[in-house]
Amino acid sequence: MKVSCLQENLSKGLSIVSRAVAARSTLPVLGNILVATDNGRLKLSATNLELSITCWIGAKIEAEGATTVPAKTFVDLVNTLPQDKVELDLNPRTQTLNLACGRTRAHVKGIDAAEFPQIPQADADHALELNVEDLREMIGQVTFAAATDEARPILTGVMARIDGVGLKLEAADGFRLAVRTAHLSSPAAAAVNAVIPARALAELARLITADEPVHMSLPPGRGQVIFQHGSIELVSQLIEGAFPDLTPVIPKTYTTRAVLPTDEFRKACRTSDIFAREAAHTARIKIKPGSDDAPGHVSISATSAETGDNQAEIDASVEGGAVEISFNVKYLVDVLNVITTPNVALEVSSPTSPGVIRPVTRDDYLYVAMPMHIGK
């Protein structure tokens, strides 16, 4: 293999794929990045066997070939090079990749590319096109609600449901849930239900740019999903198992609904979490309807026996009676961080019933948080 490319392109490609490198593995090759020629371009790939990312960059190919090089060593090396042409020349006998850039020379010892796992490529003919802007926003609005521990592996994933021209993403961790819907830019040939690891979707969101569509394919019988976006492909294993039906958990009615400014609510919750974090992030939410001479309001308060307490009050449009309920305030901050509408609605029925948060003027997103019990 003998190729040359721009340092800027090589550095960018390595930063994209290196996120899939295995942190710890009994297979040394999984700590490496595949560097290979492929149809006139330079192909970079990394995998931890659950998630794989491949990126193609423009290059001048003088001789075909492939090898794998230690990810951290190669990434750090390329990042220190000047913005100039990088020349890569592989010695296949020793599996040493010789690098030259400007006045810098380096020799990186690698592992034969034959030991690197095969990564499937997308089937463009049977891929489904997803609306880019919607997809990136959707991922951001649901992945944080997925579980992070492996006690129930199915909950570490996001349920993706595709039917006709509709796409729905659902996530839950047992204490909260998030559901986001959107219209597809083109209809699906068949209905799809797949549980995709939340981490894989989060990585996809980081890769998405506004100028290229995203195509999704599910190769039959392989238990994998493949996302193709411009010169990047991301492959993830699906999570097997039955994703819980979230419908019964979502309240159908409410007795009190408060509409308040999203930004003010977010800031108040962040302030309360300073004191709430020493008490399992518990904060009290008091909703009080208005009267003839005063508007309704919502107060958010938290108390710490060690550090003190706080209370913030926000004017709100309140429908229904007064109610007091406690939530994990960190869960409220999480959802308020991803809601973009100026106002948000908080719907509750009782101190022991789940609360619902919705963006005002939009009906494509909802978030449900379980209440917390605290003594009087």
Secondary structure, DSSP 8 states (H G I E B T S, - for coil): -EEEEEHHHHHHHHHHHGGGS-SS-SSGGGGEEEEEEETTEEEEEEE-SSEEEEEEEE-EEEE--EEEEEHHHHHHHHHHS-SSEEEEEEETTTTEEEEEETTEEEEEE-B-GGGS-------GGG-EEE-HHHHHHHHHHHGGGS--SSSSGGGGEEEEEEETTEEEEEEE-SSEEEEEEEE-SS--SS-EEEEEEHHHHHHHHHH--TTS-EEEE--TTTTEEEEEETTEEEEEE---S-----GGGS-S--SEEEEEEHHHHHHHHHHHHHHHGGGTTEEEEEEE--BTTB-EEEEEEEEETTTEEEEEEEEEEEEE--EEEEEEHHHHHHHHTT--SSEEEEEES-TTS-EEEEETT--SEEEEE-------
